[in-house]
Amino acid sequence: MPEPSPALGSFVADTSNGTPHLGEVTAHEGGTLYLRPPGGGIEWTAAPADLRPPTEDEWARIRVLTTPVPRTAYVLSADHGLRPRPEPSPGCPSCAALVQWFDHYMGVGPQRDESAAVDCVVEIRNHPHDPPKMTIKEFPTPR
């Protein structure tokens, strides 16, 4: 009796090329399974006979690759260093607005502007703001 195919969403190691390639089962079609790397990427196909359960070391790698990083904890700067997200000074509406602008500038898409985000961090770091070292734009806060 043939062994059952791994369930959709389960992780396996594909040994067809000699070096184990970790993947998540995304589809079954006929006798072929479709796998995607942990954390995303380009799918590939594999035969059920070439698959095995991951080892403990491979599971550790899978956990690292599939665990999301909280957006609010750190941001990746242009020089690839992780920097903490700025915290507003308690009770300061200007700092709170600057953190919102920081999030807007560090977002994805055409509005991403790391230079402007750094300006926000510097202004928050220089609290109290007497006199202000930069002006806050007079249009609605980004959402």
N, C-alpha and C positions, 0 to 999 in steps of 0.2 A: 504494500500500500504506500503511495507517495506521501512524503511529508507535506503538511499544510504550508501554504505560503505565509510569510509574515503579514501581520495585520497592517492596514493603512495607518500611518502615523508612527509606526514603530521604527526604531533605529537598528541598522544592521551594518555589518562590515562586508564589503564586496571584495572577494579575494581573486577575482578573475585575472587581474594583471600582475599577480605575485605580491604586490604591496597592498595591504588592506586600505580600501577607500570607504570612509564612513558615509552613510546616507540614511535619509528618512524615506520610508516607503510612501509614495504619493499616489500611485495607481497600479492596478493589475490589468493587464490586457492579454488575453490568451495565456500563454506560458511565460510571459515577460513581465517583469516588475520595473516600475519607474522610480528612480531614487533621486533625491536632491540633497546636496551637502547640508550638514547642520548649520543653521543660521541663514540659509538661502544660497542660491547660486544656480548654475545651469544643471538641469536634469540629465540623467543618463539612464540607459536600460541595463538590466542584469537578469541573468537566469537564476531561478531559485536555488539551483544546485551550487552556485558560486557564493552564496550568502551564509554568514554565520552570525551568532550574537556577538556584540561588542565585548571586549575584555574590560576589566576595571579601569585600566589606563585610558582606553578609548572612551569609556563612559565619562571619565573626568574631562576629556577634551570636548565631548558632546555638551556637557553641562556648561563649560566655559563659552562655547560658541552659540548656545541657545539662550543664555541668561541675558535678558535685556539690561542695559545700563540706564539708571534713572536719568532723565534729561535734566532734572533740577540739581543734580549733584555736581557734575563737572561739565565743562565745555572743552572741546578740542580746539586749540588755537592754531594759527597758520604755521607755527614752528613745531607742531605736533605735540606740544606739551599740554597736559591736562591742567586746567586752572579751575579753582572753585568758582561757582556762580556767586556773584556779589550779593550781599545781604544788605537791605536798607537799614539806615539808622532808625531805631525805634521812634515812632511818632513823627517822622519826617516825611511829609507828602512828596517833597521834591525827590528824595531818595527812592521812595516807592515808585514814582513815575520813571525814574532812571532805570530801575530794575526791569520795568516793563519794556522800556526802549531797548535795553540790553537784550532781552529775550527776542524782541522783534528783529534786531540787527543780527543776532546769532542764528536766526531761523534759516530755513532752506529757501532757495529760489532767488529771484532777482533782488530782493530787498536785503540779502545777506551783505553785511558791511562790517568786517571785523575791526576796522579802524574806528568806526563810530561806536562799536561795542566797547572797545578799550577806553574811549573817551568817557563813556558812562561809568566804567569801573573806577577810573581816576577821579572823577567828580565825587563818587560815593566815598572813596578812600579819603578825600580831602575834606570830609565833613568836620566841622560845621561849615556851611556855605555862606560865609560872611566876609567879603562880598562874593557873589557867585563867580565861578571861574569859567562857566559856560552857560549859555542860555538854552532853555528847553523850548523846542518848537511849539508854536501856538496852534497845532491842529490836534484832533482827537487822539487819545491814547490807542496804540495798536492792540488788536485782540488776537 
